[in-house]
Amino acid sequence: MENWREISEDIVSSLLEDGSNPETLYEVEHHFVSEDFDKLEAAALAAFKLGYDVEEPAELELEDGDKIWGFDVVVEAELDTDVIMEDVDKLEKVALDAGVEYDGWGTYFQE
């Protein structure tokens, strides 16, 4: 299991050190992946039922040519590790319960 708190702290720190605006809301994308579309669909439905904005699942091609399914949950949040970790904890549980992989989160630099 990944140490999501440490990873989240690194992402937030890097963005702030690069001059990203700490006063704005960020569009944070939480990533889910699975080889099993039905399990991924169950995870998407569970996240939706928790009130999250769930994007449509899409088939993704890996570097080795294999295919995998993925979707994102999009949340508007402060660039604050504690705030983001609240969603990470909930969404990691959704992934675990559905038998899919929570593949981390990302966002974009904001001026």
N, CA, C and O atoms as CSV, one atom per row, in Angstrom:
chain,resi,resn,atom,element,x,y,z
A,1,MET,N,N,0.842,-1.182,0.000
A,1,MET,CA,C,0.000,0.000,0.000
A,1,MET,C,C,0.888,1.247,0.000
A,1,MET,O,O,1.912,1.310,0.681
A,2,GLU,N,N,0.469,2.206,-0.768
A,2,GLU,CA,C,1.189,3.473,-0.860
A,2,GLU,C,C,1.006,4.276,0.423
A,2,GLU,O,O,0.005,4.122,1.123
A,3,ASN,N,N,1.967,5.124,0.724
A,3,ASN,CA,C,1.816,6.066,1.822
A,3,ASN,C,C,1.256,7.354,1.229
A,3,ASN,O,O,2.008,8.262,0.873
A,4,TRP,N,N,-0.058,7.425,1.128
A,4,TRP,CA,C,-0.710,8.540,0.436
A,4,TRP,C,C,-0.489,9.877,1.128
A,4,TRP,O,O,-0.433,10.908,0.458
A,5,ARG,N,N,-0.361,9.890,2.455
A,5,ARG,CA,C,-0.111,11.155,3.152
A,5,ARG,C,C,1.237,11.735,2.725
A,5,ARG,O,O,1.335,12.919,2.401
A,6,GLU,N,N,2.263,10.905,2.726
A,6,GLU,CA,C,3.597,11.375,2.333
A,6,GLU,C,C,3.608,11.842,0.883
A,6,GLU,O,O,4.175,12.887,0.564
A,7,ILE,N,N,2.988,11.075,0.020
A,7,ILE,CA,C,2.912,11.451,-1.397
A,7,ILE,C,C,2.150,12.757,-1.558
A,7,ILE,O,O,2.558,13.624,-2.331
A,8,SER,N,N,1.046,12.902,-0.834
A,8,SER,CA,C,0.234,14.127,-0.913
A,8,SER,C,C,1.008,15.337,-0.409
A,8,SER,O,O,0.955,16.409,-1.013
A,9,GLU,N,N,1.725,15.166,0.693
A,9,GLU,CA,C,2.548,16.260,1.219
A,9,GLU,C,C,3.595,16.687,0.200
A,9,GLU,O,O,3.848,17.880,0.032
A,10,ASP,N,N,4.206,15.721,-0.480
A,10,ASP,CA,C,5.213,16.030,-1.505
A,10,ASP,C,C,4.609,16.803,-2.672
A,10,ASP,O,O,5.200,17.769,-3.153
A,11,ILE,N,N,3.440,16.380,-3.123
A,11,ILE,CA,C,2.783,17.061,-4.249
A,11,ILE,C,C,2.437,18.495,-3.866
A,11,ILE,O,O,2.735,19.431,-4.607
A,12,VAL,N,N,1.808,18.662,-2.710
A,12,VAL,CA,C,1.408,20.001,-2.256
A,12,VAL,C,C,2.639,20.890,-2.085
A,12,VAL,O,O,2.650,22.028,-2.554
A,13,SER,N,N,3.672,20.380,-1.420
A,13,SER,CA,C,4.896,21.159,-1.203
A,13,SER,C,C,5.540,21.569,-2.524
A,13,SER,O,O,5.968,22.712,-2.681
A,14,SER,N,N,5.609,20.646,-3.461
A,14,SER,CA,C,6.220,20.946,-4.765
A,14,SER,C,C,5.470,22.043,-5.498
A,14,SER,O,O,6.077,22.957,-6.055
A,15,LEU,N,N,4.151,21.947,-5.494
A,15,LEU,CA,C,3.357,22.980,-6.163
A,15,LEU,C,C,3.554,24.346,-5.510
A,15,LEU,O,O,3.720,25.348,-6.206
A,16,LEU,N,N,3.539,24.392,-4.191
A,16,LEU,CA,C,3.700,25.667,-3.487
A,16,LEU,C,C,5.108,26.230,-3.668
A,16,LEU,O,O,5.277,27.438,-3.838
A,17,GLU,N,N,6.118,25.359,-3.632
A,17,GLU,CA,C,7.502,25.807,-3.847
A,17,GLU,C,C,7.686,26.375,-5.248
A,17,GLU,O,O,8.493,27.282,-5.448
A,18,ASP,N,N,6.940,25.846,-6.222
A,18,ASP,CA,C,7.025,26.333,-7.597
A,18,ASP,C,C,6.230,27.615,-7.808
A,18,ASP,O,O,6.253,28.189,-8.896
A,19,GLY,N,N,5.514,28.074,-6.752
A,19,GLY,CA,C,4.792,29.342,-6.846
A,19,GLY,C,C,3.319,29.207,-7.156
A,19,GLY,O,O,2.673,30.199,-7.493
A,20,SER,N,N,2.767,28.007,-7.052
A,20,SER,CA,C,1.336,27.833,-7.285
A,20,SER,C,C,0.556,28.601,-6.213
A,20,SER,O,O,0.985,28.683,-5.062
A,21,ASN,N,N,-0.569,29.150,-6.595
A,21,ASN,CA,C,-1.377,30.018,-5.739
A,21,ASN,C,C,-2.025,29.241,-4.594
A,21,ASN,O,O,-2.855,28.367,-4.845
A,22,PRO,N,N,-1.667,29.536,-3.352
A,22,PRO,CA,C,-2.254,28.811,-2.219
A,22,PRO,C,C,-3.672,29.270,-1.871
A,22,PRO,O,O,-4.339,28.638,-1.052
A,23,GLU,N,N,-4.134,30.353,-2.477
A,23,GLU,CA,C,-5.426,30.947,-2.123
A,23,GLU,C,C,-6.581,30.499,-3.020
A,23,GLU,O,O,-7.729,30.858,-2.759
A,24,THR,N,N,-6.308,29.739,-4.050
A,24,THR,CA,C,-7.353,29.345,-4.995
A,24,THR,C,C,-7.809,27.916,-4.740
A,24,THR,O,O,-7.120,27.144,-4.073
A,25,LEU,N,N,-8.968,27.571,-5.271
A,25,LEU,CA,C,-9.424,26.185,-5.222
A,25,LEU,C,C,-8.824,25.436,-6.406
A,25,LEU,O,O,-8.669,25.993,-7.493
A,26,TYR,N,N,-8.496,24.192,-6.188
A,26,TYR,CA,C,-7.877,23.352,-7.202
A,26,TYR,C,C,-8.828,22.257,-7.634
A,26,TYR,O,O,-9.616,21.753,-6.833
A,27,GLU,N,N,-8.751,21.889,-8.906
A,27,GLU,CA,C,-9.482,20.736,-9.403
A,27,GLU,C,C,-8.576,19.524,-9.195
A,27,GLU,O,O,-7.588,19.341,-9.905
A,28,VAL,N,N,-8.930,18.705,-8.212
A,28,VAL,CA,C,-8.129,17.546,-7.848
A,28,VAL,C,C,-8.764,16.310,-8.481
A,28,VAL,O,O,-9.947,16.032,-8.283
A,29,GLU,N,N,-7.958,15.576,-9.241
A,29,GLU,CA,C,-8.436,14.372,-9.923
A,29,GLU,C,C,-7.900,13.140,-9.209
A,29,GLU,O,O,-6.688,12.940,-9.128
A,30,HIS,N,N,-8.804,12.317,-8.692
A,30,HIS,CA,C,-8.443,11.064,-8.035
A,30,HIS,C,C,-8.625,9.945,-9.062
A,30,HIS,O,O,-9.688,9.824,-9.670
A,31,HIS,N,N,-7.588,9.132,-9.252
A,31,HIS,CA,C,-7.559,8.137,-10.325
A,31,HIS,C,C,-7.841,6.720,-9.812
A,31,HIS,O,O,-7.321,6.297,-8.780
A,32,PHE,N,N,-8.678,6.006,-10.564
A,32,PHE,CA,C,-9.001,4.608,-10.285
A,32,PHE,C,C,-8.707,3.797,-11.534
A,32,PHE,O,O,-8.952,4.261,-12.647
A,33,VAL,N,N,-8.179,2.577,-11.359
A,33,VAL,CA,C,-7.925,1.698,-12.499
A,33,VAL,C,C,-8.229,0.248,-12.138
A,33,VAL,O,O,-8.159,-0.152,-10.976
A,34,SER,N,N,-8.566,-0.523,-13.160
A,34,SER,CA,C,-8.811,-1.955,-12.989
A,34,SER,C,C,-8.824,-2.629,-14.355
A,34,SER,O,O,-9.159,-2.011,-15.365
A,35,GLU,N,N,-8.458,-3.889,-14.368
A,35,GLU,CA,C,-8.589,-4.692,-15.587
A,35,GLU,C,C,-10.020,-5.162,-15.762
A,35,GLU,O,O,-10.419,-5.553,-16.858
A,36,ASP,N,N,-10.797,-5.125,-14.683
A,36,ASP,CA,C,-12.171,-5.627,-14.672
A,36,ASP,C,C,-13.157,-4.447,-14.730
A,36,ASP,O,O,-13.310,-3.705,-13.760
A,37,PHE,N,N,-13.814,-4.292,-15.875
A,37,PHE,CA,C,-14.728,-3.163,-16.057
A,37,PHE,C,C,-15.872,-3.183,-15.050
A,37,PHE,O,O,-16.264,-2.130,-14.546
A,38,ASP,N,N,-16.410,-4.356,-14.749
A,38,ASP,CA,C,-17.538,-4.443,-13.817
A,38,ASP,C,C,-17.150,-3.959,-12.421
A,38,ASP,O,O,-17.928,-3.260,-11.771
A,39,LYS,N,N,-15.968,-4.319,-11.962
A,39,LYS,CA,C,-15.504,-3.841,-10.653
A,39,LYS,C,C,-15.277,-2.333,-10.674
A,39,LYS,O,O,-15.594,-1.629,-9.716
A,40,LEU,N,N,-14.721,-1.851,-11.786
A,40,LEU,CA,C,-14.487,-0.412,-11.906
A,40,LEU,C,C,-15.810,0.347,-11.903
A,40,LEU,O,O,-15.930,1.402,-11.281
A,41,GLU,N,N,-16.790,-0.196,-12.596
A,41,GLU,CA,C,-18.111,0.428,-12.629
A,41,GLU,C,C,-18.734,0.451,-11.225
A,41,GLU,O,O,-19.400,1.421,-10.862
A,42,ALA,N,N,-18.522,-0.601,-10.444
A,42,ALA,CA,C,-19.032,-0.643,-9.066
A,42,ALA,C,C,-18.359,0.436,-8.216
A,42,ALA,O,O,-19.013,1.070,-7.388
A,43,ALA,N,N,-17.071,0.642,-8.415
A,43,ALA,CA,C,-16.354,1.691,-7.682
A,43,ALA,C,C,-16.872,3.073,-8.071
A,43,ALA,O,O,-17.042,3.942,-7.215
A,44,ALA,N,N,-17.120,3.271,-9.360
A,44,ALA,CA,C,-17.643,4.558,-9.826
A,44,ALA,C,C,-19.015,4.840,-9.218
A,44,ALA,O,O,-19.291,5.961,-8.792
A,45,LEU,N,N,-19.863,3.833,-9.178
A,45,LEU,CA,C,-21.194,3.991,-8.600
A,45,LEU,C,C,-21.098,4.288,-7.101
A,45,LEU,O,O,-21.836,5.133,-6.593
A,46,ALA,N,N,-20.211,3.614,-6.400
A,46,ALA,CA,C,-20.038,3.847,-4.963
A,46,ALA,C,C,-19.552,5.274,-4.696
A,46,ALA,O,O,-20.031,5.929,-3.770
A,47,ALA,N,N,-18.603,5.757,-5.506
A,47,ALA,CA,C,-18.110,7.133,-5.345
A,47,ALA,C,C,-19.223,8.140,-5.637
A,47,ALA,O,O,-19.362,9.144,-4.939
A,48,PHE,N,N,-20.006,7.862,-6.668
A,48,PHE,CA,C,-21.137,8.736,-7.010
A,48,PHE,C,C,-22.139,8.800,-5.857
A,48,PHE,O,O,-22.638,9.875,-5.523
A,49,LYS,N,N,-22.432,7.652,-5.254
A,49,LYS,CA,C,-23.377,7.608,-4.139
A,49,LYS,C,C,-22.871,8.379,-2.921
A,49,LYS,O,O,-23.662,8.809,-2.081
A,50,LEU,N,N,-21.548,8.555,-2.826
A,50,LEU,CA,C,-20.973,9.360,-1.748
A,50,LEU,C,C,-20.998,10.854,-2.075
A,50,LEU,O,O,-20.571,11.683,-1.271
A,51,GLY,N,N,-21.502,11.185,-3.265
A,51,GLY,CA,C,-21.637,12.588,-3.652
A,51,GLY,C,C,-20.506,13.131,-4.502
A,51,GLY,O,O,-20.429,14.339,-4.726
A,52,TYR,N,N,-19.631,12.269,-4.978
A,52,TYR,CA,C,-18.502,12.715,-5.790
A,52,TYR,C,C,-18.891,12.866,-7.257
A,52,TYR,O,O,-19.796,12.190,-7.746
A,53,ASP,N,N,-18.194,13.763,-7.948
A,53,ASP,CA,C,-18.329,13.955,-9.387
A,53,ASP,C,C,-17.459,12.901,-10.065
A,53,ASP,O,O,-16.232,12.953,-9.977
A,54,VAL,N,N,-18.091,11.951,-10.736
A,54,VAL,CA,C,-17.394,10.813,-11.334
A,54,VAL,C,C,-17.392,10.963,-12.853
A,54,VAL,O,O,-18.442,11.139,-13.470
A,55,GLU,N,N,-16.210,10.893,-13.443
A,55,GLU,CA,C,-16.106,10.954,-14.900
A,55,GLU,C,C,-16.364,9.579,-15.503
A,55,GLU,O,O,-16.264,8.562,-14.817
A,56,GLU,N,N,-16.694,9.558,-16.777
A,56,GLU,CA,C,-16.975,8.309,-17.488
A,56,GLU,C,C,-15.736,7.418,-17.530
A,56,GLU,O,O,-14.632,7.907,-17.773
A,57,PRO,N,N,-15.905,6.124,-17.298
A,57,PRO,CA,C,-14.772,5.201,-17.445
A,57,PRO,C,C,-14.273,5.188,-18.891
A,57,PRO,O,O,-15.041,5.361,-19.838
A,58,ALA,N,N,-12.972,4.978,-19.027
A,58,ALA,CA,C,-12.371,4.926,-20.359
A,58,ALA,C,C,-11.351,3.795,-20.394
A,58,ALA,O,O,-10.732,3.460,-19.384
A,59,GLU,N,N,-11.193,3.218,-21.577
A,59,GLU,CA,C,-10.175,2.196,-21.754
A,59,GLU,C,C,-8.844,2.894,-22.010
A,59,GLU,O,O,-8.746,3.777,-22.862
A,60,LEU,N,N,-7.827,2.488,-21.265
A,60,LEU,CA,C,-6.506,3.102,-21.360
A,60,LEU,C,C,-5.497,2.074,-21.844
A,60,LEU,O,O,-5.599,0.893,-21.511
A,61,GLU,N,N,-4.528,2.516,-22.626
A,61,GLU,CA,C,-3.483,1.614,-23.090
A,61,GLU,C,C,-2.215,1.860,-22.289
A,61,GLU,O,O,-1.752,2.995,-22.170
A,62,LEU,N,N,-1.659,0.786,-21.741
A,62,LEU,CA,C,-0.430,0.866,-20.971
A,62,LEU,C,C,0.780,0.873,-21.906
A,62,LEU,O,O,0.652,0.584,-23.096
A,63,GLU,N,N,1.948,1.204,-21.366
A,63,GLU,CA,C,3.165,1.271,-22.172
A,63,GLU,C,C,3.475,-0.038,-22.890
A,63,GLU,O,O,4.029,-0.028,-23.989
A,64,ASP,N,N,3.120,-1.165,-22.272
A,64,ASP,CA,C,3.408,-2.462,-22.881
A,64,ASP,C,C,2.329,-2.914,-23.867
A,64,ASP,O,O,2.400,-4.017,-24.407
A,65,GLY,N,N,1.323,-2.051,-24.100
A,65,GLY,CA,C,0.264,-2.369,-25.047
A,65,GLY,C,C,-0.971,-2.992,-24.425
A,65,GLY,O,O,-2.013,-3.075,-25.075
A,66,ASP,N,N,-0.874,-3.432,-23.182
A,66,ASP,CA,C,-2.039,-3.989,-22.492
A,66,ASP,C,C,-3.078,-2.896,-22.275
A,66,ASP,O,O,-2.760,-1.707,-22.258
A,67,LYS,N,N,-4.319,-3.321,-22.111
A,67,LYS,CA,C,-5.423,-2.375,-21.893
A,67,LYS,C,C,-5.907,-2.490,-20.450
A,67,LYS,O,O,-5.860,-3.561,-19.844
A,68,ILE,N,N,-6.366,-1.378,-19.923
A,68,ILE,CA,C,-6.897,-1.307,-18.574
A,68,ILE,C,C,-8.006,-0.256,-18.578
A,68,ILE,O,O,-8.018,0.640,-19.421
A,69,TRP,N,N,-8.927,-0.372,-17.640
A,69,TRP,CA,C,-10.008,0.605,-17.532
A,69,TRP,C,C,-9.690,1.602,-16.424
A,69,TRP,O,O,-9.065,1.251,-15.424
A,70,GLY,N,N,-10.121,2.834,-16.606
A,70,GLY,CA,C,-9.889,3.843,-15.586
A,70,GLY,C,C,-10.958,4.914,-15.588
A,70,GLY,O,O,-11.645,5.129,-16.587
A,71,PHE,N,N,-11.089,5.581,-14.457
A,71,PHE,CA,C,-11.945,6.767,-14.366
A,71,PHE,C,C,-11.374,7.677,-13.295
A,71,PHE,O,O,-10.563,7.258,-12.468
A,72,ASP,N,N,-11.809,8.928,-13.322
A,72,ASP,CA,C,-11.393,9.911,-12.333
A,72,ASP,C,C,-12.596,10.396,-11.542
A,72,ASP,O,O,-13.712,10.479,-12.054
A,73,VAL,N,N,-12.340,10.712,-10.288
A,73,VAL,CA,C,-13.273,11.447,-9.447
A,73,VAL,C,C,-12.686,12.841,-9.335
A,73,VAL,O,O,-11.519,12.996,-8.975
A,74,VAL,N,N,-13.480,13.860,-9.640
A,74,VAL,CA,C,-12.986,15.233,-9.641
A,74,VAL,C,C,-13.596,15.986,-8.465
A,74,VAL,O,O,-14.812,16.002,-8.270
A,75,VAL,N,N,-12.710,16.611,-7.684
A,75,VAL,CA,C,-13.112,17.341,-6.489
A,75,VAL,C,C,-12.475,18.723,-6.524
A,75,VAL,O,O,-11.301,18.852,-6.870
A,76,GLU,N,N,-13.221,19.740,-6.178
A,76,GLU,CA,C,-12.667,21.073,-6.023
A,76,GLU,C,C,-12.241,21.216,-4.564
A,76,GLU,O,O,-13.058,21.059,-3.657
A,77,ALA,N,N,-10.950,21.518,-4.339
A,77,ALA,CA,C,-10.432,21.537,-2.969
A,77,ALA,C,C,-9.302,22.551,-2.826
A,77,ALA,O,O,-8.671,22.960,-3.801
A,78,GLU,N,N,-9.072,22.940,-1.574
A,78,GLU,CA,C,-7.908,23.751,-1.247
A,78,GLU,C,C,-6.660,22.908,-1.454
A,78,GLU,O,O,-6.708,21.680,-1.384
A,79,LEU,N,N,-5.551,23.575,-1.709
A,79,LEU,CA,C,-4.275,22.872,-1.837
A,79,LEU,C,C,-3.701,22.697,-0.432
A,79,LEU,O,O,-2.749,23.367,-0.032
A,80,ASP,N,N,-4.319,21.769,0.297
A,80,ASP,CA,C,-3.980,21.513,1.691
A,80,ASP,C,C,-3.986,19.999,1.890
A,80,ASP,O,O,-4.976,19.335,1.582
A,81,THR,N,N,-2.897,19.461,2.396
A,81,THR,CA,C,-2.771,18.009,2.536
A,81,THR,C,C,-3.910,17.415,3.349
A,81,THR,O,O,-4.469,16.388,2.965
A,82,ASP,N,N,-4.265,18.046,4.471
A,82,ASP,CA,C,-5.325,17.491,5.320
A,82,ASP,C,C,-6.669,17.446,4.599
A,82,ASP,O,O,-7.415,16.474,4.723
A,83,VAL,N,N,-6.970,18.491,3.851
A,83,VAL,CA,C,-8.228,18.542,3.094
A,83,VAL,C,C,-8.246,17.453,2.031
A,83,VAL,O,O,-9.235,16.734,1.891
A,84,ILE,N,N,-7.174,17.333,1.297
A,84,ILE,CA,C,-7.096,16.335,0.223
A,84,ILE,C,C,-7.118,14.920,0.795
A,84,ILE,O,O,-7.723,14.020,0.213
A,85,MET,N,N,-6.460,14.725,1.932
A,85,MET,CA,C,-6.412,13.391,2.542
A,85,MET,C,C,-7.788,12.911,2.996
A,85,MET,O,O,-8.027,11.704,3.044
A,86,GLU,N,N,-8.686,13.816,3.324
A,86,GLU,CA,C,-10.051,13.394,3.670
A,86,GLU,C,C,-10.678,12.634,2.508
A,86,GLU,O,O,-11.309,11.594,2.700
A,87,ASP,N,N,-10.497,13.170,1.291
A,87,ASP,CA,C,-11.021,12.489,0.103
A,87,ASP,C,C,-10.212,11.235,-0.215
A,87,ASP,O,O,-10.784,10.208,-0.580
A,88,VAL,N,N,-8.896,11.308,-0.082
A,88,VAL,CA,C,-8.058,10.137,-0.360
A,88,VAL,C,C,-8.493,8.960,0.502
A,88,VAL,O,O,-8.647,7.846,0.002
A,89,ASP,N,N,-8.691,9.202,1.789
A,89,ASP,CA,C,-9.086,8.125,2.700
A,89,ASP,C,C,-10.427,7.504,2.291
A,89,ASP,O,O,-10.565,6.280,2.277
A,90,LYS,N,N,-11.406,8.337,1.961
A,90,LYS,CA,C,-12.721,7.831,1.548
A,90,LYS,C,C,-12.624,7.065,0.235
A,90,LYS,O,O,-13.197,5.985,0.092
A,91,LEU,N,N,-11.892,7.636,-0.725
A,91,LEU,CA,C,-11.839,7.035,-2.058
A,91,LEU,C,C,-10.961,5.784,-2.091
A,91,LEU,O,O,-11.224,4.866,-2.868
A,92,GLU,N,N,-9.933,5.740,-1.265
A,92,GLU,CA,C,-9.125,4.521,-1.181
A,92,GLU,C,C,-9.979,3.376,-0.628
A,92,GLU,O,O,-9.837,2.232,-1.061
A,93,LYS,N,N,-10.850,3.674,0.312
A,93,LYS,CA,C,-11.761,2.659,0.864
A,93,LYS,C,C,-12.739,2.185,-0.214
A,93,LYS,O,O,-13.020,0.991,-0.314
A,94,VAL,N,N,-13.257,3.112,-1.018
A,94,VAL,CA,C,-14.149,2.744,-2.121
A,94,VAL,C,C,-13.428,1.755,-3.050
A,94,VAL,O,O,-13.993,0.734,-3.441
A,95,ALA,N,N,-12.186,2.069,-3.393
A,95,ALA,CA,C,-11.411,1.202,-4.289
A,95,ALA,C,C,-11.194,-0.172,-3.667
A,95,ALA,O,O,-11.367,-1.196,-4.328
A,96,LEU,N,N,-10.820,-0.188,-2.413
A,96,LEU,CA,C,-10.576,-1.449,-1.712
A,96,LEU,C,C,-11.842,-2.299,-1.671
A,96,LEU,O,O,-11.797,-3.496,-1.955
A,97,ASP,N,N,-12.968,-1.685,-1.319
A,97,ASP,CA,C,-14.240,-2.411,-1.248
A,97,ASP,C,C,-14.666,-2.972,-2.604
A,97,ASP,O,O,-15.275,-4.040,-2.668
A,98,ALA,N,N,-14.350,-2.258,-3.689
A,98,ALA,CA,C,-14.751,-2.682,-5.036
A,98,ALA,C,C,-13.732,-3.620,-5.688
A,98,ALA,O,O,-14.018,-4.229,-6.719
A,99,GLY,N,N,-12.553,-3.733,-5.092
A,99,GLY,CA,C,-11.531,-4.601,-5.663
A,99,GLY,C,C,-10.802,-3.986,-6.842
A,99,GLY,O,O,-10.354,-4.694,-7.744
A,100,VAL,N,N,-10.681,-2.641,-6.832
A,100,VAL,CA,C,-9.939,-1.934,-7.879
A,100,VAL,C,C,-8.784,-1.184,-7.225
A,100,VAL,O,O,-8.645,-1.183,-6.002
A,101,GLU,N,N,-7.968,-0.554,-8.044
A,101,GLU,CA,C,-6.809,0.169,-7.519
A,101,GLU,C,C,-7.075,1.669,-7.486
A,101,GLU,O,O,-7.478,2.266,-8.483
A,102,TYR,N,N,-6.841,2.265,-6.316
A,102,TYR,CA,C,-6.794,3.729,-6.216
A,102,TYR,C,C,-5.397,4.108,-6.668
A,102,TYR,O,O,-4.412,3.675,-6.070
A,103,ASP,N,N,-5.300,4.912,-7.716
A,103,ASP,CA,C,-4.021,5.174,-8.363
A,103,ASP,C,C,-3.498,6.582,-8.085
A,103,ASP,O,O,-2.726,7.130,-8.871
A,104,GLY,N,N,-3.928,7.167,-6.951
A,104,GLY,CA,C,-3.410,8.473,-6.572
A,104,GLY,C,C,-4.232,9.628,-7.105
A,104,GLY,O,O,-5.309,9.450,-7.674
A,105,TRP,N,N,-3.688,10.814,-6.902
A,105,TRP,CA,C,-4.391,12.022,-7.319
A,105,TRP,C,C,-3.403,12.986,-7.950
A,105,TRP,O,O,-2.188,12.860,-7.800
A,106,GLY,N,N,-3.968,13.953,-8.662
A,106,GLY,CA,C,-3.146,14.990,-9.259
A,106,GLY,C,C,-3.959,16.255,-9.443
A,106,GLY,O,O,-5.188,16.248,-9.368
A,107,THR,N,N,-3.250,17.325,-9.683
A,107,THR,CA,C,-3.872,18.611,-9.972
A,107,THR,C,C,-2.907,19.415,-10.809
A,107,THR,O,O,-1.838,18.923,-11.168
A,108,TYR,N,N,-3.266,20.643,-11.125
A,108,TYR,CA,C,-2.456,21.467,-11.994
A,108,TYR,C,C,-2.017,22.743,-11.289
A,108,TYR,O,O,-2.714,23.244,-10.406
A,109,PHE,N,N,-0.872,23.262,-11.676
A,109,PHE,CA,C,-0.344,24.524,-11.185
A,109,PHE,C,C,-1.373,25.635,-11.422
A,109,PHE,O,O,-1.975,25.714,-12.493
A,110,GLN,N,N,-1.563,26.471,-10.434
A,110,GLN,CA,C,-2.469,27.616,-10.560
A,110,GLN,C,C,-1.698,28.908,-10.267
A,110,GLN,O,O,-1.001,29.006,-9.257
A,111,GLU,N,N,-1.829,29.887,-11.149
A,111,GLU,CA,C,-1.143,31.177,-10.920
A,111,GLU,C,C,-1.916,32.032,-9.973
A,111,GLU,O,O,-1.496,33.147,-9.663
